[in-house]
Amino acid sequence: MQPEVRLSKSETSITAYIQHELCVSSTASADLIGNEWWISRVFVHAKYRRQHIGTLLVKTLQTHASNLVVTPGGYDMEPVHQYGFYRSLGFVPDSILPEGLRWTATK
Ligand SMILES: CC(C)(COP(=O)(O)OP(=O)(O)OC[C@H]1O[C@@H](n2cnc3c(N)ncnc32)[C@H](O)[C@@H]1OP(=O)(O)O)[C@@H](O)C(=O)NCCC(=O)NCCS
C-alpha cells in the first residue's frame, strides 16, 4: 500500500512529507524563486530508502509546482550519488548553469 503523502503549501514554498512512524519521516520541499520552484530538500529516512519514497515525494511536488529545478548535492551523499535518483525522475542538467549546477525535469 502506498504511504499517505501530506502537503503543506504557501505561495512561495511547498513541502510534501510522509510520517512513517512516530518521529520517523521523509520529506521534500521546494521554494518559488522567480518563476521556478527550486527543490531545497529531499530527505528519505535511511530505513525507507530504495522503496520509491523519494520518487513519490518529488512527483507530489511536481503535481503542485511546475518548473521544478534542482542542484543535486548536500546531506550525507556526494552529488554524483544523487544523479541516478534525479535522472530516474527525468531531470537532466541544462546549459544555463555549468557543471551540473542546475537540473530541470524533461518528463
Ligand atoms: C537521494 C534520496 C532522496 C533517494 O530517495 P529514495 O526513496 O531512496 O529513492 P527512490 O527509491 O525513489 O529511487 C528511485 C530511483 O533513483 C535511483 N537511486 C536512488 N537512490 C540511489 C542511489 N543511492 N544511487 C544510485 N541511484 C539511486 C534508482 O534508479 C532508483 O530506482 P530503483 O531503486 O528502482 O533502481 C535518498 O537516498 C536520501 O534521502 N539521501 C540523503 C539525502 C539526499 O542526498 N537528498 C538529495 C539532496 S539534493
Ligand as a Chemical Component Dictionary entry (heavy atoms), coordinates in Angstrom:
data_LIG
# 
_chem_comp.id                   LIG 
_chem_comp.type                 NON-POLYMER 
_chem_comp.pdbx_formal_charge   0 
_chem_comp.three_letter_code    LIG 
# 
loop_
_chem_comp_atom.comp_id 
_chem_comp_atom.atom_id 
_chem_comp_atom.alt_atom_id 
_chem_comp_atom.type_symbol 
_chem_comp_atom.charge 
_chem_comp_atom.model_Cartn_x 
_chem_comp_atom.model_Cartn_y 
_chem_comp_atom.model_Cartn_z 
_chem_comp_atom.pdbx_ordinal 
LIG C1  C1  C 0 18.518 10.559 -2.650  1  
LIG C2  C2  C 0 17.317 10.016 -1.867  2  
LIG C3  C3  C 0 16.318 11.152 -1.628  3  
LIG C4  C4  C 0 16.637 8.913  -2.720  4  
LIG O1  O1  O 0 15.424 8.514  -2.070  5  
LIG P1  P1  P 0 14.846 7.032  -2.270  6  
LIG O2  O2  O 0 13.464 6.996  -1.740  7  
LIG O3  O3  O 0 15.796 6.050  -1.701  8  
LIG O4  O4  O 0 14.866 6.916  -3.848  9  
LIG P2  P2  P 0 13.892 6.027  -4.761  10 
LIG O5  O5  O 0 13.638 4.700  -4.098  11 
LIG O6  O6  O 0 12.677 6.811  -5.112  12 
LIG O7  O7  O 0 14.807 5.829  -6.027  13 
LIG C5  C5  C 0 14.323 5.966  -7.368  14 
LIG C6  C6  C 0 15.462 5.638  -8.304  15 
LIG O8  O8  O 0 16.528 6.568  -8.112  16 
LIG C7  C7  C 0 17.800 5.894  -8.265  17 
LIG N1  N1  N 0 18.519 5.927  -6.980  18 
LIG C8  C8  C 0 18.007 6.149  -5.735  19 
LIG N2  N2  N 0 18.984 6.144  -4.805  20 
LIG C9  C9  C 0 20.138 5.924  -5.489  21 
LIG C10 C10 C 0 21.499 5.782  -5.083  22 
LIG N3  N3  N 0 21.881 5.867  -3.788  23 
LIG N4  N4  N 0 22.431 5.549  -6.036  24 
LIG C11 C11 C 0 22.072 5.431  -7.341  25 
LIG N5  N5  N 0 20.790 5.541  -7.794  26 
LIG C12 C12 C 0 19.847 5.785  -6.867  27 
LIG C13 C13 C 0 17.462 4.473  -8.677  28 
LIG O9  O9  O 0 17.384 4.420  -10.085 29 
LIG C14 C14 C 0 16.085 4.277  -8.080  30 
LIG O10 O10 O 0 15.308 3.313  -8.715  31 
LIG P3  P3  P 0 15.467 1.744  -8.333  32 
LIG O11 O11 O 0 15.597 1.623  -6.845  33 
LIG O12 O12 O 0 14.205 1.115  -8.864  34 
LIG O13 O13 O 0 16.719 1.285  -9.016  35 
LIG C15 C15 C 0 17.737 9.342  -0.524  36 
LIG O14 O14 O 0 18.807 8.464  -0.754  37 
LIG C16 C16 C 0 18.180 10.354 0.535   38 
LIG O15 O15 O 0 17.355 10.878 1.298   39 
LIG N6  N6  N 0 19.519 10.637 0.600   40 
LIG C17 C17 C 0 20.074 11.572 1.586   41 
LIG C18 C18 C 0 19.592 12.983 1.318   42 
LIG C19 C19 C 0 19.917 13.451 -0.090  43 
LIG O16 O16 O 0 21.005 13.199 -0.615  44 
LIG N7  N7  N 0 18.933 14.161 -0.695  45 
LIG C20 C20 C 0 19.075 14.763 -2.014  46 
LIG C21 C21 C 0 19.554 16.189 -1.876  47 
LIG S1  S1  S 0 19.635 17.004 -3.454  48 
# 
loop_
_chem_comp_bond.comp_id 
_chem_comp_bond.atom_id_1 
_chem_comp_bond.atom_id_2 
_chem_comp_bond.value_order 
_chem_comp_bond.pdbx_ordinal 
LIG C1  C2  SING 1  
LIG C2  C3  SING 2  
LIG C2  C4  SING 3  
LIG C2  C15 SING 4  
LIG C4  O1  SING 5  
LIG O1  P1  SING 6  
LIG P1  O2  DOUB 7  
LIG P1  O3  SING 8  
LIG P1  O4  SING 9  
LIG O4  P2  SING 10 
LIG P2  O5  DOUB 11 
LIG P2  O6  SING 12 
LIG P2  O7  SING 13 
LIG O7  C5  SING 14 
LIG C5  C6  SING 15 
LIG C6  O8  SING 16 
LIG C6  C14 SING 17 
LIG O8  C7  SING 18 
LIG C7  N1  SING 19 
LIG C7  C13 SING 20 
LIG N1  C8  SING 21 
LIG N1  C12 SING 22 
LIG C8  N2  DOUB 23 
LIG N2  C9  SING 24 
LIG C9  C10 SING 25 
LIG C9  C12 DOUB 26 
LIG C10 N3  SING 27 
LIG C10 N4  DOUB 28 
LIG N4  C11 SING 29 
LIG C11 N5  DOUB 30 
LIG N5  C12 SING 31 
LIG C13 O9  SING 32 
LIG C13 C14 SING 33 
LIG C14 O10 SING 34 
LIG O10 P3  SING 35 
LIG P3  O11 DOUB 36 
LIG P3  O12 SING 37 
LIG P3  O13 SING 38 
LIG C15 O14 SING 39 
LIG C15 C16 SING 40 
LIG C16 O15 DOUB 41 
LIG C16 N6  SING 42 
LIG N6  C17 SING 43 
LIG C17 C18 SING 44 
LIG C18 C19 SING 45 
LIG C19 O16 DOUB 46 
LIG C19 N7  SING 47 
LIG N7  C20 SING 48 
LIG C20 C21 SING 49 
LIG C21 S1  SING 50 
# 
